[in-house]
Amino acid sequence: MKKRIYSSFLGLILLCVLLLSALICLIFYSASKNQEIASIKDRARLVSDLLNSSGHDQYIDYISKDESSARMTIITPDGTVLLDSKTDASTLGNHGGREEFIKAVQAGNGEATRYSSTLGRETYYYAVRLSDGNVLRISKPMNSVIEIFTTILPPVVIVTGIILLLAGFVVRRLTNGIVSPINAIDFESDNLSVYDELLPYVKKIDSQKNEIARQIAALKDRADTIEAITGNMREGLILIDKSGTTLMANKSAAEIFNESEMAGKNILHICRETGFQQEIKQCLSGHRSEMPFERGNHVYNVYFSPVHSDSETNGAVILFFDVTERHNAEKQRREFSANVSHELKTPLTTISALSEMIENGMAKDDDVKGFASRISEQSKRLLNIIEDIIRLSEFDEGSIHKDQSAFDIYELAGSIIAGLKNEADEKHVAVQLIGEHLEVTANKRMIDELLYNLIDNGIKYNKDGGQLTISLSGDGDYCKIAVSDTGIGIPKEHQERVFERFYRVDKSRSKRTGGTGLGLSIVKHIVEHHDGRIELKSADGVGTTVKCYIVTKPV
């Protein structure tokens, strides 16, 4: 308050001084300009009288001897410059279009103010028609407002400074005189010394202060009790009134809606999901309800309970239970059961159908051998699926031991490539192994399976005549395995899910290639078993690169 009063007074004084200074400049400029114009007109009349009496022969002599600061010009009726006191007349253009010249020819005299390119300044022109028809023009640069202001600026600054110093002293005294009695009010004292006009307000404030202190103490006790109960709840808890305004929300509820402060906000504005809003309205009408609720990556069971008072609904309690883990587990169980059933059913159906045909004598003798071959093929596929499922179950249960041994991973990769040579030749895929011989300590059987799955996928899903490169290198505490192909690639929307069990980007192609859909899932578990990480980079129709970083111990 004190600063506002002081700055207001001082600002008002400063504004008055500046306005006064500007007004003085304008008055001085106007007077100076009018004086200059009057002087030019008087000189023009005097010179014209002299020239009219002396005749045309005296123009040159008079104009050439003129030493005044004003510029005199003789212009013929057609606008040609005959003589000029400041410059060579032959260098000047025709002046027939000049405003003051036209007025002088028509009315006997004329004036104009404009910028002069010859003088480089704002210039006043006054023209008088002579008795012989020629025009005498006198011009003189005018001082600008800035020049006038610059002239009087030093004294104005000095005067302004003195006024401000005096004003600052006076204003400070006045401000202290006004504010000091108010600052000296002691609400703890029984004797209040204050302006008579403020006494009723001061007493009211004192009464309200005491009442507020009592209410704050009571609210603090209640808040501490509620905070102690709800502060550490994992469940989200929200209390709302009958209008939907949030009265209280614990930390868990605030995290659910990503709101740092929910109190005072309408719950319908915080969450705009239609189902949630309908349950809120139903609850505020007096009915209990519950609903599943998804927010971000979490799933909640939400319970809505109305709060009744005197047979009226005055608000509601909303409770959120996080059931994300149970929901995900149930979802994975259903998906896994469906996928397992589907994957096992396909080869079993083929085996059953072919066996039944052979058993019933529906197969010709020449077809039995082919049927037996297909039965054997589907049996192997069935066994592979079962083995992969067992392997994943072992990973889930954590029953696989480290069982580490030292081996050369470069030689292991070479042997796997040799074993898959026929498959690569069938698709005309050129397989290249680069890198260095690295002796590592890891689970050799798992690393063998990891390399086999990656290289086998790189061949199966490559293009005919494509390229497959396996790169092995040391990277600090990691062994880096990079498998890059030029195959069909993986669309971006599928890349986050390719490591899920039984997930296939192209189901029809996977059936043709005989994949189980568990290979990359097993690769991921093997990498995690060795405390590593896996990265995938792919583009649809361009190719795929899988990088595995395995934590190993050098021999």
N, C-alpha and C positions, 0 to 999 in steps of 0.2 A: 504493500500500500504506500509506504513512504517513498519507494523508488518511483512509483507511478505518479504520485503527486509532484515529486521533484522534477521528473522528466517532462511531465505535462507543462508545468510552468516554464521551465527552461526552453522547451521546444516552442512554446507559443511566443516567447520573447525573441528567439532566434528567427522564427518565421516572420515576425513583424519587422525585424532589422533587415532581413533579406528582401522583403517586399518593398521596404522604404528605399533601400539601395537601388533596386531595379527601377523603381519609379523615378528616382533622381536621375538615373542614367537616361531614361526615356525622355524626361523633360529637358535635360541638358542637350541630348541629341537633337530633339525637335527644334529647340531654340537655335542651336548651332547651324542646323540645316537651313532653317528659315533665314538666318542672317546671311549665310553664304549665297542663297538664292537671290535675296534682295540686293546683295552687293554685285552679283553678276548682271542682274537686270539693269541696275543703275549704270554700270560700266558699259553695257551694250547700248543703252540710250545715248550716253555721252559720246562713245566712239561713232555711233551712226550719225549723230549730229555733225561731228567733225568731218566725217567722210562725205556726207551730203554737201557740206559747204565747200570742201576743198576739191572735190571732183575725183574722177577715176584716176587721174594721173598721180594722185598722192597716195593711192592704195599701197603700192609696193613700198614706198618710203616709210609710211606709217607702220604698216604691219611688221616690216623687217626690224624696226627700231623698238617695237614693243617688248618690254622686259618683265611684264607681269607674269604671275604664276598661271593665269588663265590662258587658254589656248584660243586664238582667234583664227577664223577661217572665212574666206570670201568665196561664195558659191554662185555660179552663173545661173540664170533661170532654167537652163536645161539640166542642172545638177552637176556640172563639171566644177571641180575644185580649182579655183583660180589662184588663190594664195593660201598659205597656212603658216602660222607663226612658229610652229614647233617641228614641222617635218616638211619634206619636199613634196609639193603639191602634185607633181607628176606621178608619184608613187601611190597616190590615193585613188580609189575607185570613184565611180559616179555616186553622188549623194542625193540623187533625185528621189529616192524612196524613203529617205529619213523623215521621221514623223515631224520633227520641229521645222524642217525645211518646207515640207508641204503646207503646214499651218501658216508659216511666214509668208509664203507666196500667195496663199489664199486670203489670209486675214491681216497681214502686216507684221505679225509676230507669232512665235510659237515656242513651246518648250517641251522637253522630254527628259526622262531619266532612264538610263540603260547602261549595260556593261560595254566599255570601250575596249576593243581588241588592241587599239594603238597604245592606249594608256595602261591597259591591263587592270582597270578598276571600275567600280560603279561611278558613273559620270553624269553630271547635270548639264543639259544643253539648252541654250536660249538663242533664238534666231530672230533677226529683225530685217525686214525688207528695206533696201536703200532706195533712194529716189531714182537711180538709174536702172532699177529692176534686179540688180544683184542682191544677194542675201548675205548679211553679216551674221556669223554664228560664233558665240563665245561659249566655251565648255570648261568645266573644272571638276576634278575628281572630288567626290563627297567622302567625308570621314564616316566610317561604319559605326554601328552601335558598339561593336567589340572594341574598336579603337577608343571610343569615348569611355567605355567601361574600364579599359586598361589604364586610361589616364587617371581616372578617379579611384581605381581599385586600391592603391596603397592607403590613402586616407580612410577609405571605407573599412578596410580590414582592421586598421588601428582602432577606429571608433567602435567597430563591431566587437573587437576583443575587449576593449574597456567596458562596454555595455554588458557583455556576457560575464565578465569577472564580477562586476557589481551585482548583476542579476543573480549569478550563482550564489553569492553570499546572502543576498536578501531572500532568495527562494529557499535556501537551506534553513535559514532562521524561521521562515514562515512554516515550512514543512515540519520541522521539529516541534514548533508550537502547536500544530494541529495534531500530530501523531503521538507525541509523548504522553499525553493524558490517557490515550486509548491503550498504549503499550503498558502503561503502569497499572492497569486494572488487575487486581488480585482477587480471583474468584474464591480463594480459600479464606479470605478475610471477611469478617462480618460487616465491616465498614467499607463500602464501595465508594471510591472517589472517582467520579466520572462526569461528563457533561450531563446536564439535567435532561437534555433531549434523548440521550442514550440510556438513561437509567432503567426504563421499563424493559428495554431489549436485553440489557445486561442481566437483569434479574431473571428473565425468562430463560436466557441461555444458561445461567447458573443452575436453574431448576432442571432443565433438560439434561444438563451435563451429569447431574447426580443420578437421574433416572436412567440415562444411557449406560452409566457405569454399572448400575445394578443389573440391567438387562445383559450387558456384555459378560458379566461374571456368570450369569445363569446360562447364557448360550455357550460359553466356553466349557462349562461342566458338561452340558449335553453333547457338545461337539467332541469333547475328549472321550466320552463314553461311546459314541457312535464310531469314532475313528478307531478305538481299541477293538471294537467288534468287527468292523468291516475292512479295516486297513489291510489285513493279511489274508483276506478271503481269496481263494483262487477263482471262485465263482464271481461273475459280474452281477452287481446289485444296483438297481436304479429305483428311486422313489419319485413319483410324479404327482402333481395335484390334479384336480378334476378338469382343468383346462389343457393338461398335457405338458405343463411346464416342469422341467426337471428340478426337483428340490435337493436331491443328493445323488451322487454317483461315485462308487468306489473306484480305486485305481484300475482294477481289472475291467470294469465297464468302460472306462475312458480309453483303455488300450484297444478294446474291441472296435470302438467307433473312431479311433485315432483323433480324439478330442482332448486337448489339454485341460479344458474347463467346460463342463457340461451344465453346471448349475445355472439356472436362470434361462436356459434355452429350451424351446419347445421340442419334445422328443420326436414329433412328426417332421420337424425341420432337420433334425440330426440324421434321422433314417427315413428315406423316402421310398423304401421298398413297399409295394402295394400290400403284400401279405402281412407284413409286420404292422403297417398302419391299420389294417382292418382288425387285427387282433387287439391293438391298443384301444380302438374305438369300442370294440365289443367288451373289453375289460372295464372301461370307464362307464359302460352302461350297466355294469353289475354282474358280469358273467366271468367265471374262471375259464382259462383256456391254456393250451400249450401248442408249440409248433417247432419244427426243425428250422434252423436259421443258419445260413452260410455267410461268412464274412471273411474275405481274403482267402486264406488257405485253411481256415478253421470252420468246423461244424459245431453248432451249439443246439442243445435242447433249451427252449425258452419257455418259462412258466409265467403266466400273467395272473396276478391275484388282486382283485379290487379291495380297497380299504373303505369300510362302511362306518358311518357316524350318524346316529339318529335316523337309521333306515335310509340314509342317503349315501351315495358313492362320492367320497371326497378326494379320491386319488387311487393310485395303484402301486403295487410292488412288482417289479420285473426282475426275474432271476435267470441268469445265463449259466448253463453247465456245459463245459467244453467236452465234447464227445468225439473230437477229431480222430484220436488214435483208434477208438472203437469203430468209428465209421470207416476209416481207411482200412483197418484190418478186415472188417466185414466185406468191404468192396473188393479187396485183394483176394479174399477167400472165394467170393462168388466168381470173380474173373478167372482165378486159378482153376477152380472146379470146372467151370465151363470150358476153359481152354484145354485142360487135361482130358476131359471127356471127349472133346472134339478131336484132339490129336490122337488119342488112343482108338477112337471109333473108326477113323479112316483106314488104318492098316488092318484092324481086326475085321472090318467089313469085307475088305478085299480078300483076306485069308479065308474067311468063312465062306464067301461066295465061291471062290475057286475050289476049296476043299469039297464043298457040297456037290459041285459039278463033277468032280472026279469020283466022289463016293457014289453018286447016282448013275455013273456011266455015261454022263452027258458029254464028257470030253473025249475027243478022239485020241487014239494012241499017239498020233503025231503032236497033239496039243498038250499032252500030259507033262512032257518035259518043260515046255514053256510056262505052263501053269505052276509047276513046282519051282521054277526059277523065280517067278513073281511072288510066290508064297514065301520063299526064302528071303527075297529082297524086302518084302513088307515086314517079315519077322525081325530082320536086322534093324529096320527103321523103328519098329516097336521097342526093341531092346535098347536102341540108342536113346529113345525118348525116356524110357524108364530109368536108364543109367543117369541121364542128365537131371531128371527129377530127383533121384536119390542124392546126386551130388549137391544140388541146390538145397535139399533138406539138411544135408550135413553142414553146409555153410550157415544156414539159418539157426541150427542148433548149436553151432560153435564147437562141433565135435571133431573138427579136423585139426590135427597137430601141425606144428611148423614143419617138422621132418626135413630140415634143410641139409643140403650137401653142396659141395663145390663142383662146378662144371663149367665148361666153355659154352656160353650161350650162342656164340657165332656158329660153332660146330653143330649145336642142337638145331638151330634154324636151317642150316644146310641140309641136315638129314630129313627134316620135314619137307623141305622144298623138293628133295629127290623123291620122297614118297608120293608127292602130289604131282609128279611130272606128267603122268598120263592124263590127268584131268586138265592140266595147263595146256598140253599139246592138243587135246580135243577142241579147246576153245581158241587155240593159237595165241595164248597169252604169254608174253615174254616176262619171265620172273627174274628179278635181279636182286642179289643180296650185296649190300654195301656196309661199310663200317669197319669195326676192328674186333679182334679176338678179345673177349672179356671173360675172365674167370670170376664167377660170382658165386655167392652162397645163398641158395634159395631152395624152394621145393621144386625139384626138377620135373616131377610128373605134372605139377600144375602149370609150370612155365611151358612145358611141352604142349599141354592142352590149350593154353592161351595162344601160343604161336600157331598151332594147327588151326584153331577156329578163325583167327584173323586172316591167315594165308588162304584157307579154304574159302572163306567169304570173298576175299579179294579176287579169287579165280571164278567162283560161281557167278558173282554179280558184275563181272567185268564184260567189256564188249569184245566181240571176236576180233582178234588181232590187237588187243589192248596191251597195256604195260602194268606190271605189278612190281613195286620196289619195297624191299624190306631193309630198313636202316637201323643199325645197332651202334650205340655210342654211350660213353660215360658222361654223366651230368651231375657232378658233385657226388652226393651220396646216393644218387639214383642211377639206374641203368635205363636208358631211354630206348624204347622199341617203337619205331614208326613204320606203319604199313600204309602205303599209298597206292591207289589203283586209279585207272582211267575209265571206270565203269559207269553204271547208270546213275550213281549218286543218290543222295537222300534229300528229299524236299525239306525245307526249313521247318515246316510245321510238324514233321515227324522226328526230328533229330533229338528232342528231349525224351522220346519214349522208346527209342530203339534198344535201350538196355533193359526194358521191362520183359518179363517172362512171357513167351509166346507172342510177343508183339511183332507184326510183320508189316512192312510198308506196302508190299505188293503180295497179297496172299496167293494169288494164282501162280505167280512166278516162283514163290517159295515152294509150292507143292511140286512144281516141275523140277526144281533143283534138289528136292528131297530134304530141305532144312527142317529142323525141329522148332525153330524160333527161340531156342534157349542158349544158343552159342554166345551171343554178346552179353547176355545176363551172367553166364558163367565167367566170361572174361572179366567183367566188372567185379565180381566177387573175388576172383583170384588176385586182381590188382589190390583190392581193399585188404585182402588177407596178408599181402606183403607191404601194408602201410603206404601204398602208393596212390596215384591218381590217374585218371584217364581223361583224354581230351579227344573230341571228334570235330572234324571240319569237313564239310561236304557241300556240294552244290548239285542241284538236279541236272543230270545229263553231262556232268563234267567229271565227277570222280569223288572219291572219299579218302580221307587220311585219318587214321586212328593212331594216337600217340599214347603209349602206356609208360608211366614212370614207376619203376619197381625199386623199392628200397632194398639194397643188397649189401652184403658184407664182402669186400674184396679179400681174396685169399692171400 
